[in-house]
Structure formats: structure tokens, C-alpha cells
Amino acid sequence: MVREKVRASTRTLQWKCVESRADSKRLYYGRFILSPLMKGQADTIGIAMRRALLGEIEGTCITRAKSEKIPHEYSTIAGIQESAHEILMNLKKIVLRSNLYGTRDASIWVKGPGYVTAQDIILPPSVEIVDNTQHIANLTEPINLCIGLQIERSRGYRIKTLNTFQDGSYPIDAVFMPVRNANFSIHSYVNGNEKQEILFLEIWTNGSLTPKEALYEASRNLIDLFIPFLHADEKNFNLENNQDKVTLPLFTFHDGLAKLRKNKKEIALKSIFIDQLELPPRIYNCLKRSNIHTLLELLNNSQEDLMKIEHFHIEDVKCILDILEIEKHFA
């Protein structure tokens, strides 16, 4: 474990690793500081870095397993202590490190009796295992265990779907994120007459990369996201010439309300709550904060009224119109 005394610099913006350790092969920890920052800047950087660390860094994992001897995911296999489901869960725990793109094939070919671990996986040249001791299965009889594996590099996570179970091929919940957790804290201090801040950033990784490498990858990915703004042509932001701007349908909420009143359905609208409309969470929360709870209350607002709601956008009005499908259902 490495520790260094934190010293706030008053000259130039600097970052430093003040603590680093490896708790195990699959758990690394790092603590970093960035200073000196002006008041409010630590929050800006901390929030962006935490989101980038958890969501923008790519990782590698096993996404599929195939074996002709496994009739279904929850079956048991003669001569193997674990069920098929337990084997799949053990495969999910294996941490891989690679720079591959797309998918690669790997395999397990072991004859029992004996224990099967991650070191028994036959990998392509571009992939390595972080912890070879990860347990996969225990063969209690002299049988052959043959499993084909698919390895993929991506970001975020992917949940298996039921309709992908076929031909003895079983998808595995894929957690590509190499950063297990990321937190930040802020220390404020006074330097002369100026308030300044120090950003403390803590990073835990799964061992496929170090916290320092994760910090580098997250920073680079954040920069890449903002590069288009730096090279943007001013005319691309001229609303008068923007061909991709959102256009609303010609009908309005008042048109829909007039048709509803004509059909004497206004009473029924009072009993229809916006909770039933399956609105996106942000739009739903905006309407709730504005005391709009029923469909009638929603339709009593014009497009201009809705645009006055805090954090409400023109795209949200179009989204509501599409969900209600006023022209189709109330014409």
C-alpha cells in the first residue's frame, strides 16, 4: 500500500495518486486528488468522472457458453457436482483482460475426475485471465467436459434474454464494466481571500486494469465526447438553417381536448392518471411537480404552458403527443 501526504498546490492544477493497493487479484483500489480548484469545479469534474468511470470504459467477459450435454440451464449432469446454472455463474465471475474487438472463441476441454478452474480455458492469443484460480466445476467421475465459449469486449452490461436459448447455447449476463465502484469527495479551504477546493477520487477495479489506467481511460473518453463541440462549425448551430430541428404536429392539446369534449368523454378523463400513460421518468416527474396528475389536467395545458415547466423540452411535448396518439384515438 502506498500513501502520500496531501499538499494543496496554489500554483497550477495538479493530480496525484495518494494511495494504491491490491486487495486481491480481482480487487484494486486507488485514491487520487486534483487541486487547486475554484469553488464548484470539484463537483463538475467529480460527477463527470464518476459517470465516465462506471459507464464509458470497455471491458472483456464471457458472454455465451455452449455444450451439447446440457439440455437446459437448470439441468444436472452425471459426474459433475455443479448444476449447469452453477457452472454458468462461475463462468460469469471470470475476469478477462484484452484489447480485442468484436467476439472471439474459447473452449474448455477437461477429462475428470478433478477440479476445473479458469486456467483450463483455452484462450485466443489476445486474451488473458486475471485470476486463474477461479473455480468452474468439480468432475467427480472420469467424464469429458467440453464447453465452447464466446468472449466479447464492450461496455456497460447486457442481460441475457430467454429467446436466445437454443442449440445448447446459453447466454451469460455480461458485466463488461472493469470499474466496480467510484466515489468522490470534496475538501474546501480558504487561500487568502479565495475559496478553493481539492477533489478526492476513489476507484475500485476488478483487476483487468489498475485504477490509474481506469482514470486515464475515463478521462480520454470524456475528452472524445466533447471534441465535436470544439470543432463545430458555427452555422451548424444556427436554428434557422437547422434541418434536424424538432417539428411538432399541427394539432395541439386544445384540439384534442375539444374533440374529447365533443364526444362527452371529459368525465372519464378525470379518472385516467398520467401514471397509466407509461411516460418516460423525467417527463412524468416534471408533470407531477407541476401538479398535473390526470389526463384531463394534462390536456388542459397548451404546448406553451408545458414549455414553461422547469426542465421541460420541446421534444418532450412531441413525446407526449406520440404516446397519446390523439389523432388516432380521439378523432
Residue, then its C-alpha position, 0 to 999 in steps of 0.5 A: m500500500v502506498r500513501e502520500k501526504v496531501r499538499a494543496s498546490t496554489r500554483t497550477l492544477q495538479w493530480k496525484c495518486v495518494e494511495s494504491r493497493a491490491d486487495s486481491k487479484r480481482l480487487y484494486y483500489g486507488r485514491f487520487i486528488l486534483s487541486p487547486l480548484m475554484k469553488g464548484q469545479a470539484d463537483t463538475i469534474g467529480i460527477a463527470m468522472r464518476r459517470a465516465l468511470l462506471g459507464e464509458i470504459e470497455g471491458t472483456c467477459i464471457t458472454r455465451a457458453k455452449s455444450e451439447k450435454i446440457p439440455h437446459e440451464y437448470s439441468t444436472i449432469a452425471g459426474i459433475q457436482e455443479s448444476a449447469h446454472e452453477i457452472l454458468m455463474n462461475l463462468k460469469k465471475i471470470v475476469l478477462r483482460s484484452n484489447l480485442y474487438g468484436t467476439r472471439d472463441a474459447s473452449i474448455w476441454v477437461k477429462g475428470p475426475g478433478y477440479v476445473t478452474a479458469q486456467d483450463i480455458i483455452l484462450p485466443p492469443s489476445v486474451e488473458i485471465v486475471d485470476n486463474t484460480q477461479h473455480i468452474a466445476n468439480l468432475t467427480e467421475p472420469i467424464n469429458l467436459c467440453i464447453g465452447l465459449q464466446i468472449e466479447r469486449s464492450r461496455g456497460y452490461r447486457i442481460k441475457t434474454l430467454n429467446t436466445f436459448q437454443d442449440g445448447s447455447y446459453p447466454i451469460d449476463a455480461v458485466f463488461m464494466p472493469v470499474r466496480n465502484a467510484n466515489f468522490s469527495i470534496h475538501s474546501y479551504v480558504n487561500g487568502n481571500e479565495k475559496q478553493e477546493i481539492l477533489f478526492l477520487e476513489i476507484w475500485t477495479n476488478g483487476s483487468l486494469t489498475p485504477k490509474e489506467a481506469l482514470y486515464e481511460a475515463s478521462r480520454n473518453l470524456i475528452d472524445l465526447f466533447i471534441p465535436f463541440l470544439h470543432a463545430d462549425e458555427k452555422n451548424f448551430n444556427l436554428e434557422n438553417n437547422q434541418d434536424k430541428v424538432t417539428l411538432p404536429l399541427f394539432t395541439f392539446h386544445d384540439g384534442l381536448a375539444k374533440l374529447r369534449k365533443n364526444k362527452k368523454e371529459i368525465a372519464l378523463k378525470s379518472i385516467f392518471i398520467d401514471q397509466l400513460e407509461l411516460p418516460p421518468r423525467i417527463y412524468n416527474c416534471l408533470k407531477r411537480s407541476n401538479i398535473h396528475t390526470l389526463l384531463e389536467l394534462l390536456n388542459n395545458s397548451q404546448e406553451d404552458l408545458m414549455k414553461i415547466e422547469h426542465f421541460h423540452i420541446e421534444d418532450v411535448k412531441c413525446i407526449l403527443d406520440i404516446l397519446e396518439i390523439e389523432k388516432h384515438f380521439a378523432 
